[in-house]
């Protein structure tokens, strides 16, 4: 006897009929767990030198010190997705996966031959994506897209690009500081990223240099990563209803994958996440300009030592808190534009419908 469940969608499920999806292999089998272990060991052996240098950069480069937390964040994301990953159907895309693996190996060879660390490290992300495609298919890759993107954000960008970004940010922060100080009628002179002022009680001018560490690029990298994590965990679940790659028992073609991804790009959840991540850039730049401006104003009344003392460290933490609150406010405003239907989200998370179930539901109507 059919059982009709009406919550967010009208879905007819025949309990007496055998579940066709059970014929599709999932990743819960012990065989596939050993496969995952073997592949992981192979990747670690292949990228041992790359991983060692990357960990060393995370430890020594303060601009990417957040990378030390990325592996733990990725593990937490995987743990939160354990049910979806356990029930995910494996539809290997061998040709696409093999192509990505070959390109990753070529990038690793070229990066090693040319001593280009960024190419070596990004080849690791491409290798992981290709391996997932080869053994799991696009449905598994979609579930692991966020961990892969977080790993990509933790890779230090080339120095030439870093300097192209950092120096304009230094100039922007110094201009904002000068503008803020003029509002308080503080006489100030700016030469590039160097601010010259006369502290109260001093007999000669003092110079404040907006160095690379104060450019805001450090907070920019960290806040973008934090925005991705926030957007992921606050993503509306009712946007993830269609997890099926095509009819059961048939190999999905590239057109079905493209249609599925295009439909997701048009969804509210995708644009909500995109706006949150993109808003992290102006928020990081604005909050860093506030910090530099506050340092310049206080240097007038308490001397330039505030730029190196406790205030400098404490203000950095305060700015991070303010930036995250502003990021949270962006998400709150977006949810007010289109509130998340909690009942629909909970139903969709626990009972994701397949295309076959949706077809039976339409026929029942």
Secondary structure, 3 states (H helix, E strand, C coil): CCEEEECCCEEEECCCCCCHHHHCCECCCHHHHHHHHHHHHHHHHHCHHHHHHHHHHHHHCHHHCCHHHHHHHHHHHHHHCHHHHHHCECCCCHHHHHHHHHHHHHHHHHHHHCCCHHHHHHHHHHHHHHHHHHHCCHHHHHHCHHHHHHHHHCCCCCHHHHHHHHHHHHHHHHHHHHHHHHHCCCCEEEECCEEEECCCCCCCCEEEECCHHHCCHHHHHHHHHHHHHHHHHCCCHHHCCCCCCCCCCCCCCHHHHHHHHHHHHCCHHHHHHHHHHHHHHHHHHHHHHHHHHHHHHHHHHHCHHHHCCHHHHHHHHHHHHHHHHHHHHHHHHHHHHCCCCHHHHHHHHHCCCCHHHHHHHHHHC
